[in-house]
Amino acid sequence: MKNLTISEQAYNEFKEFLVENKVESFNIRINLAGMACSGPVFNITVDEATDDDATEVVNDITFVMEKRLIDEFGGFMILSSEENNGNGLTLRPVIQPEGGCGSCGGGCH
């Protein structure tokens, strides 16, 4: 099962981002940073895999994801700036949980 989808264009943009930021290890963990009005927020860190993780190797980058996040969100997609309608490189879950402004008490407008 493929846990991460990334086009060649998105891969090249992501790799360029890592190189520009002088990231030396290409073991990239996808983390759940928290929940916001619009749904889950994810970030990335450099980290090694554990027994609780699944990995997806794309060329020379190893993406590390907790198995529970894959179960909950169905895996992840990395979209290039162009694939994201010019809004920058982005990381999205395959399954976007229902949510919206009602989940935070209506403070989002």
DRENTORKOL-3810 file (N, C-alpha, C; in nm, 4 decimals):
REM DRENTORKOL-3810
@n.u->0.0840; n.v->-0.1182; n.w->0.0000; ca.u->0.0000; ca.v->0.0000; ca.w->0.0000; c.u->0.0880; c.v->0.1239; c.w->0.0000
@n.u->0.0549; n.v->0.2184; n.w->-0.0833; ca.u->0.1302; ca.v->0.3425; ca.w->-0.0921; c.u->0.0741; c.v->0.4419; c.w->0.0095
@n.u->0.1603; n.v->0.4868; n.w->0.1005; ca.u->0.1184; ca.v->0.5768; ca.w->0.2075; c.u->0.1432; c.v->0.7231; c.w->0.1754
@n.u->0.2159; n.v->0.7484; n.w->0.0666; ca.u->0.2480; ca.v->0.8851; ca.w->0.0296; c.u->0.2422; c.v->0.8981; c.w->-0.1218
@n.u->0.1760; n.v->1.0025; n.w->-0.1669; ca.u->0.1699; ca.v->1.0329; ca.w->-0.3097; c.u->0.2425; c.v->1.1648; c.w->-0.3320
@n.u->0.3369; n.v->1.1648; n.w->-0.4259; ca.u->0.4121; ca.v->1.2855; ca.w->-0.4577; c.u->0.4523; c.v->1.2779; c.w->-0.6046
@n.u->0.4237; n.v->1.3826; n.w->-0.6785; ca.u->0.4611; ca.v->1.3866; ca.w->-0.8203; c.u->0.6093; c.v->1.4183; c.w->-0.8325
@n.u->0.6641; n.v->1.3978; n.w->-0.9500; ca.u->0.8048; ca.v->1.4313; ca.w->-0.9736; c.u->0.8283; c.v->1.5803; c.w->-0.9507
@n.u->0.7343; n.v->1.6616; n.w->-0.9954; ca.u->0.7444; ca.v->1.8068; ca.w->-0.9778; c.u->0.7462; c.v->1.8435; c.w->-0.8286
@n.u->0.6566; n.v->1.7839; n.w->-0.7497; ca.u->0.6516; ca.v->1.8115; ca.w->-0.6057; c.u->0.7774; c.v->1.7585; c.w->-0.5368
@n.u->0.8247; n.v->1.6399; n.w->-0.5802; ca.u->0.9475; ca.v->1.5846; ca.w->-0.5233; c.u->1.0643; c.v->1.6813; c.w->-0.5446
@n.u->1.0790; n.v->1.7299; n.w->-0.6675; ca.u->1.1897; ca.v->1.8211; ca.w->-0.6988; c.u->1.1807; c.v->1.9495; c.w->-0.6162
@n.u->1.0606; n.v->2.0028; n.w->-0.6006; ca.u->1.0418; ca.v->2.1243; ca.w->-0.5218; c.u->1.0721; c.v->2.0979; c.w->-0.3736
@n.u->1.0271; n.v->1.9832; n.w->-0.3235; ca.u->1.0515; ca.v->1.9480; ca.w->-0.1839; c.u->1.2005; c.v->1.9260; c.w->-0.1587
@n.u->1.2662; n.v->1.8556; n.w->-0.2488; ca.u->1.4105; ca.v->1.8302; ca.w->-0.2354; c.u->1.4874; c.v->1.9622; c.w->-0.2378
@n.u->1.4484; n.v->2.0528; n.w->-0.3252; ca.u->1.5124; ca.v->2.1841; ca.w->-0.3315; c.u->1.4946; c.v->2.2582; c.w->-0.1983
@n.u->1.3746; n.v->2.2483; n.w->-0.1395; ca.u->1.3475; ca.v->2.3084; ca.w->-0.0093; c.u->1.4426; c.v->2.2521; c.w->0.0966
@n.u->1.4606; n.v->2.1196; n.w->0.0985; ca.u->1.5500; ca.v->2.0573; ca.w->0.1959; c.u->1.6937; c.v->2.1043; c.w->0.1772
@n.u->1.7401; n.v->2.1069; n.w->0.0531; ca.u->1.8778; ca.v->2.1479; ca.w->0.0239; c.u->1.8990; c.v->2.2946; c.w->0.0613
@n.u->1.8052; n.v->2.3806; n.w->0.0233; ca.u->1.8165; ca.v->2.5240; ca.w->0.0551; c.u->1.8223; c.v->2.5480; c.w->0.2056
@n.u->1.7566; n.v->2.4632; n.w->0.2825; ca.u->1.7545; ca.v->2.4774; ca.w->0.4281; c.u->1.8615; c.v->2.3942; c.w->0.4971
@n.u->1.9566; n.v->2.3456; n.w->0.4168; ca.u->2.0729; ca.v->2.2721; ca.w->0.4655; c.u->2.0359; c.v->2.1511; c.w->0.5520
@n.u->1.9286; n.v->2.0825; n.w->0.5137; ca.u->1.8890; ca.v->1.9596; ca.w->0.5819; c.u->1.9834; c.v->1.8499; c.w->0.5339
@n.u->2.0513; n.v->1.7852; n.w->0.6279; ca.u->2.1517; ca.v->1.6856; ca.w->0.5917; c.u->2.0965; c.v->1.5443; c.w->0.5872
@n.u->1.9973; n.v->1.5150; n.w->0.6693; ca.u->1.9371; ca.v->1.3819; ca.w->0.6705; c.u->1.8047; c.v->1.3874; c.w->0.5960
@n.u->1.7860; n.v->1.2953; n.w->0.5050; ca.u->1.6612; ca.v->1.2931; ca.w->0.4278; c.u->1.5649; c.v->1.1883; c.w->0.4837
@n.u->1.5615; n.v->1.1745; n.w->0.6176; ca.u->1.4610; ca.v->1.0950; ca.w->0.6875; c.u->1.3601; c.v->1.1949; c.w->0.7417
@n.u->1.2496; n.v->1.2099; n.w->0.6724; ca.u->1.1531; ca.v->1.3160; ca.w->0.7002; c.u->1.0270; c.v->1.2579; c.w->0.7638
@n.u->1.0001; n.v->1.3002; n.w->0.8873; ca.u->0.8808; ca.v->1.2540; ca.w->0.9589; c.u->0.7654; c.v->1.3506; c.w->0.9348
@n.u->0.6500; n.v->1.2931; n.w->0.9034; ca.u->0.5261; ca.v->1.3696; ca.w->0.8921; c.u->0.4552; c.v->1.3581; c.w->1.0264
@n.u->0.4310; n.v->1.4732; n.w->1.0895; ca.u->0.3702; ca.v->1.4793; ca.w->1.2219; c.u->0.2341; c.v->1.5468; c.w->1.2174
@n.u->0.1479; n.v->1.5088; n.w->1.3092; ca.u->0.0244; ca.v->1.5827; ca.w->1.3338; c.u->0.0600; c.v->1.6903; c.w->1.4348
@n.u->0.0546; n.v->1.8170; n.w->1.3925; ca.u->0.0920; ca.v->1.9281; ca.w->1.4797; c.u->-0.0245; c.v->1.9710; c.w->1.5675
@n.u->-0.1453; n.v->1.9411; n.w->1.5258; ca.u->-0.2631; ca.v->1.9787; ca.w->1.6034; c.u->-0.3834; c.v->1.9911; c.w->1.5137
@n.u->-0.4922; n.v->2.0370; n.w->1.5732; ca.u->-0.6162; ca.v->2.0560; ca.w->1.4981; c.u->-0.6491; c.v->2.2049; c.w->1.4971
@n.u->-0.6992; n.v->2.2509; n.w->1.3848; ca.u->-0.7404; ca.v->2.3902; ca.w->1.3693; c.u->-0.8834; c.v->2.3920; c.w->1.3183
@n.u->-0.9377; n.v->2.5103; n.w->1.3035; ca.u->-1.0756; ca.v->2.5235; ca.w->1.2546; c.u->-1.0961; c.v->2.4519; c.w->1.1212
@n.u->-0.9945; n.v->2.4556; n.w->1.0371; ca.u->-1.0079; ca.v->2.3966; ca.w->0.9039; c.u->-0.9692; c.v->2.2493; c.w->0.9002
@n.u->-0.9319; n.v->2.1918; n.w->1.0147; ca.u->-0.8962; ca.v->2.0506; ca.w->1.0191; c.u->-0.7561; c.v->2.0299; c.w->1.0728
@n.u->-0.6976; n.v->1.9142; n.w->1.0426; ca.u->-0.5657; ca.v->1.8823; ca.w->1.0980; c.u->-0.4561; c.v->1.9685; c.w->1.0363
@n.u->-0.3535; n.v->1.9945; n.w->1.1175; ca.u->-0.2365; ca.v->2.0684; ca.w->1.0738; c.u->-0.1177; c.v->1.9740; c.w->1.0872
@n.u->-0.0399; n.v->1.9619; n.w->0.9800; ca.u->0.0745; ca.v->1.8717; ca.w->0.9792; c.u->0.2030; c.v->1.9519; c.w->0.9652
@n.u->0.3126; n.v->1.8953; n.w->1.0164; ca.u->0.4436; ca.v->1.9537; ca.w->0.9942; c.u->0.5414; c.v->1.8401; c.w->0.9660
@n.u->0.6635; n.v->1.8770; n.w->0.9369; ca.u->0.7669; ca.v->1.7773; ca.w->0.9100; c.u->0.8870; c.v->1.8045; c.w->0.9991
@n.u->0.9551; n.v->1.6978; n.w->1.0361; ca.u->1.0797; ca.v->1.7059; ca.w->1.1117; c.u->1.1754; c.v->1.6013; c.w->1.0556
@n.u->1.3005; n.v->1.6133; n.w->1.0919; ca.u->1.3995; ca.v->1.5115; ca.w->1.0565; c.u->1.4022; c.v->1.4124; c.w->1.1714
@n.u->1.3806; n.v->1.2845; n.w->1.1426; ca.u->1.3716; ca.v->1.1843; ca.w->1.2487; c.u->1.3876; c.v->1.0448; c.w->1.1893
@n.u->1.4281; n.v->0.9515; n.w->1.2727; ca.u->1.4412; ca.v->0.8117; ca.w->1.2332; c.u->1.3111; c.v->0.7373; c.w->1.2600
@n.u->1.2868; n.v->0.6316; n.w->1.1871; ca.u->1.1671; ca.v->0.5490; ca.w->1.2043; c.u->1.1790; c.v->0.4629; c.w->1.3292
@n.u->1.0625; n.v->0.4333; n.w->1.3886; ca.u->1.0535; ca.v->0.3418; ca.w->1.5024; c.u->0.9614; c.v->0.2265; c.w->1.4626
@n.u->0.9376; n.v->0.1359; n.w->1.5547; ca.u->0.8487; ca.v->0.0225; ca.w->1.5280; c.u->0.7035; c.v->0.0660; c.w->1.5068
@n.u->0.6684; n.v->0.1846; n.w->1.5539; ca.u->0.5314; ca.v->0.2361; ca.w->1.5394; c.u->0.5088; c.v->0.3068; c.w->1.4064
@n.u->0.6097; n.v->0.3075; n.w->1.3211; ca.u->0.6048; ca.v->0.3847; ca.w->1.1971; c.u->0.5988; c.v->0.2980; c.w->1.0726
@n.u->0.5520; n.v->0.3611; n.w->0.9675; ca.u->0.5640; ca.v->0.3073; ca.w->0.8318; c.u->0.6541; c.v->0.4046; c.w->0.7566
@n.u->0.7243; n.v->0.3542; n.w->0.6571; ca.u->0.8101; ca.v->0.4416; ca.w->0.5773; c.u->0.7742; c.v->0.4287; c.w->0.4307
@n.u->0.7997; n.v->0.5341; n.w->0.3592; ca.u->0.7800; ca.v->0.5374; ca.w->0.2142; c.u->0.9050; c.v->0.6028; c.w->0.1563
@n.u->0.9799; n.v->0.5288; n.w->0.0763; ca.u->1.1018; ca.v->0.5817; ca.w->0.0171; c.u->1.0704; c.v->0.6321; c.w->-0.1231
@n.u->1.1038; n.v->0.7590; n.w->-0.1462; ca.u->1.0861; ca.v->0.8217; ca.w->-0.2772; c.u->1.2232; c.v->0.8753; c.w->-0.3184
@n.u->1.2823; n.v->0.8083; n.w->-0.4167; ca.u->1.4187; ca.v->0.8399; ca.w->-0.4608; c.u->1.5124; c.v->0.8348; c.w->-0.3408
@n.u->1.5668; n.v->0.9488; n.w->-0.2978; ca.u->1.6605; ca.v->0.9475; ca.w->-0.1849; c.u->1.6021; c.v->1.0078; c.w->-0.0574
@n.u->1.4710; n.v->1.0248; n.w->-0.0524; ca.u->1.4047; ca.v->1.0751; ca.w->0.0680; c.u->1.3204; c.v->0.9632; c.w->0.1277
@n.u->1.3377; n.v->0.9416; n.w->0.2587; ca.u->1.2559; ca.v->0.8457; ca.w->0.3308; c.u->1.1545; c.v->0.9227; c.w->0.4140
@n.u->1.0274; n.v->0.9041; n.w->0.3840; ca.u->0.9199; ca.v->0.9680; ca.w->0.4593; c.u->0.8759; c.v->0.8717; c.w->0.5685
@n.u->0.8683; n.v->0.9209; n.w->0.6906; ca.u->0.8342; ca.v->0.8421; ca.w->0.8081; c.u->0.6993; c.v->0.8913; c.w->0.8607
@n.u->0.6068; n.v->0.7976; n.w->0.8832; ca.u->0.4729; ca.v->0.8329; ca.w->0.9311; c.u->0.4295; c.v->0.7323; c.w->1.0359
@n.u->0.3704; n.v->0.7808; n.w->1.1443; ca.u->0.3145; ca.v->0.6888; ca.w->1.2426; c.u->0.2027; c.v->0.6098; c.w->1.1769
@n.u->0.1979; n.v->0.4801; n.w->1.2045; ca.u->0.0943; ca.v->0.3945; ca.w->1.1457; c.u->-0.0453; c.v->0.4421; c.w->1.1829
@n.u->-0.0621; n.v->0.4953; n.w->1.3042; ca.u->-0.1944; ca.v->0.5426; ca.w->1.3465; c.u->-0.2404; c.v->0.6623; c.w->1.2629
@n.u->-0.1458; n.v->0.7466; n.w->1.2189; ca.u->-0.1826; ca.v->0.8597; ca.w->1.1330; c.u->-0.2260; c.v->0.8110; c.w->0.9953
@n.u->-0.1602; n.v->0.7073; n.w->0.9464; ca.u->-0.1987; ca.v->0.6496; ca.w->0.8170; c.u->-0.3387; c.v->0.5899; c.w->0.8279
@n.u->-0.3650; n.v->0.5187; n.w->0.9370; ca.u->-0.4985; ca.v->0.4610; ca.w->0.9579; c.u->-0.6049; c.v->0.5708; c.w->0.9646
@n.u->-0.5738; n.v->0.6788; n.w->1.0357; ca.u->-0.6713; ca.v->0.7864; ca.w->1.0557; c.u->-0.6918; c.v->0.8715; c.w->0.9307
@n.u->-0.5828; n.v->0.9009; n.w->0.8579; ca.u->-0.5900; ca.v->0.9950; ca.w->0.7467; c.u->-0.5705; c.v->0.9310; c.w->0.6096
@n.u->-0.5520; n.v->0.8008; n.w->0.6031; ca.u->-0.5420; ca.v->0.7313; ca.w->0.4754; c.u->-0.4141; c.v->0.7553; c.w->0.3989
@n.u->-0.3138; n.v->0.8111; n.w->0.4640; ca.u->-0.1890; ca.v->0.8457; ca.w->0.3970; c.u->-0.1837; c.v->0.9943; c.w->0.3671
@n.u->-0.0843; n.v->1.0338; n.w->0.2872; ca.u->-0.0601; ca.v->1.1756; ca.w->0.2646; c.u->-0.0270; c.v->1.2042; c.w->0.1187
@n.u->-0.0480; n.v->1.3300; n.w->0.0808; ca.u->-0.0133; ca.v->1.3798; ca.w->-0.0519; c.u->0.0734; c.v->1.5037; c.w->-0.0341
@n.u->0.1799; n.v->1.5125; n.w->-0.1101; ca.u->0.2585; ca.v->1.6349; ca.w->-0.1152; c.u->0.2362; c.v->1.6932; c.w->-0.2533
@n.u->0.1891; n.v->1.8170; n.w->-0.2561; ca.u->0.1585; ca.v->1.8850; ca.w->-0.3816; c.u->0.2582; c.v->1.9969; c.w->-0.4053
@n.u->0.3011; n.v->2.0112; n.w->-0.5299; ca.u->0.3898; ca.v->2.1216; ca.w->-0.5672; c.u->0.3113; c.v->2.2523; c.w->-0.5615
@n.u->0.3823; n.v->2.3628; n.w->-0.5688; ca.u->0.3158; ca.v->2.4936; ca.w->-0.5728; c.u->0.2165; c.v->2.5005; c.w->-0.6875
@n.u->0.2573; n.v->2.4506; n.w->-0.8041; ca.u->0.1684; ca.v->2.4538; ca.w->-0.9215; c.u->0.0457; c.v->2.3649; c.w->-0.8990
@n.u->0.0657; n.v->2.2462; n.w->-0.8436; ca.u->-0.0459; ca.v->2.1548; ca.w->-0.8170; c.u->-0.1391; c.v->2.2104; c.w->-0.7090
@n.u->-0.0877; n.v->2.3027; n.w->-0.6277; ca.u->-0.1639; ca.v->2.3659; ca.w->-0.5205; c.u->-0.2115; c.v->2.5053; c.w->-0.5631
@n.u->-0.2361; n.v->2.5220; n.w->-0.6913; ca.u->-0.2897; ca.v->2.6469; ca.w->-0.7470; c.u->-0.2052; c.v->2.7694; c.w->-0.7118
@n.u->-0.0720; n.v->2.7520; n.w->-0.7106; ca.u->0.0180; ca.v->2.8637; ca.w->-0.6845; c.u->0.0294; c.v->2.9016; c.w->-0.5378
@n.u->-0.0245; n.v->2.8198; n.w->-0.4492; ca.u->-0.0248; ca.v->2.8525; ca.w->-0.3070; c.u->0.0882; c.v->2.7861; c.w->-0.2290
@n.u->0.1938; n.v->2.7455; n.w->-0.2965; ca.u->0.3094; ca.v->2.6875; ca.w->-0.2288; c.u->0.3006; c.v->2.5368; c.w->-0.2127
@n.u->0.4135; n.v->2.4794; n.w->-0.1810; ca.u->0.4256; ca.v->2.3362; ca.w->-0.1540; c.u->0.3371; c.v->2.3032; c.w->-0.0343
@n.u->0.2625; n.v->2.1947; n.w->-0.0421; ca.u->0.1709; ca.v->2.1626; ca.w->0.0672; c.u->0.1660; c.v->2.0135; c.w->0.0954
@n.u->0.1332; n.v->1.9806; n.w->0.2186; ca.u->0.1161; ca.v->1.8441; ca.w->0.2661; c.u->-0.0285; c.v->1.8292; c.w->0.3094
@n.u->-0.0979; n.v->1.7300; n.w->0.2539; ca.u->-0.2395; ca.v->1.7086; ca.w->0.2853; c.u->-0.2648; c.v->1.5624; c.w->0.3165
@n.u->-0.3623; n.v->1.5365; n.w->0.4036; ca.u->-0.4031; ca.v->1.3981; ca.w->0.4250; c.u->-0.4911; c.v->1.3523; c.w->0.3100
@n.u->-0.4916; n.v->1.2225; n.w->0.2826; ca.u->-0.5801; ca.v->1.1671; ca.w->0.1798; c.u->-0.7254; c.v->1.1796; c.w->0.2249
@n.u->-0.7502; n.v->1.1469; n.w->0.3527; ca.u->-0.8851; ca.v->1.1578; ca.w->0.4091; c.u->-0.8894; c.v->1.2845; c.w->0.4933
@n.u->-0.9648; n.v->1.3826; n.w->0.4479; ca.u->-0.9786; ca.v->1.5083; ca.w->0.5214; c.u->-1.0966; c.v->1.4936; c.w->0.6172
@n.u->-1.0711; n.v->1.4956; n.w->0.7492; ca.u->-1.1820; ca.v->1.4791; ca.w->0.8424; c.u->-1.2790; c.v->1.5957; c.w->0.8334
@n.u->-1.4042; n.v->1.5649; n.w->0.8673; ca.u->-1.5032; ca.v->1.6716; ca.w->0.8684; c.u->-1.4705; c.v->1.7652; c.w->0.9821
@n.u->-1.4979; n.v->1.8884; n.w->0.9621; ca.u->-1.4693; ca.v->1.9891; ca.w->1.0642; c.u->-1.5263; c.v->2.1190; c.w->1.0155
@n.u->-1.4555; n.v->2.2214; n.w->1.0385; ca.u->-1.5003; ca.v->2.3522; ca.w->0.9961; c.u->-1.5070; c.v->2.4448; c.w->1.1147
@n.u->-1.5534; n.v->2.5620; n.w->1.0894; ca.u->-1.5516; ca.v->2.6646; ca.w->1.1945; c.u->-1.6371; c.v->2.6271; c.w->1.3136
@n.u->-1.7383; n.v->2.5455; n.w->1.2972; ca.u->-1.8211; ca.v->2.5076; ca.w->1.4098; c.u->-1.7464; c.v->2.4304; c.w->1.5167
@n.u->-1.6355; n.v->2.3665; n.w->1.4774; ca.u->-1.5616; ca.v->2.2842; ca.w->1.5731; c.u->-1.4834; c.v->2.3662; c.w->1.6744
@n.u->-1.4647; n.v->2.4959; n.w->1.6489; ca.u->-1.3879; ca.v->2.5775; ca.w->1.7433; c.u->-1.4738; c.v->2.6871; c.w->1.8041
@n.u->-1.6032; n.v->2.6690; n.w->1.8047; ca.u->-1.6895; ca.v->2.7646; ca.w->1.8701; c.u->-1.7295; c.v->2.8828; c.w->1.7842
@n.u->-1.7048; n.v->2.8733; n.w->1.6541; ca.u->-1.7497; ca.v->2.9786; ca.w->1.5630; c.u->-1.6584; c.v->3.0986; c.w->1.5543
@n.u->-1.5345; n.v->3.0885; n.w->1.6034; ca.u->-1.4429; ca.v->3.2018; ca.w->1.6002; c.u->-1.3786; c.v->3.2269; c.w->1.4651
@n.u->-1.3985; n.v->3.1387; n.w->1.3694; ca.u->-1.3367; ca.v->3.1536; ca.w->1.2371; c.u->-1.4332; c.v->3.2222; c.w->1.1422
@n.u->-1.3864; n.v->3.3212; n.w->1.0731; ca.u->-1.4710; ca.v->3.3881; ca.w->0.9730; c.u->-1.3903; c.v->3.4233; c.w->0.8518
END
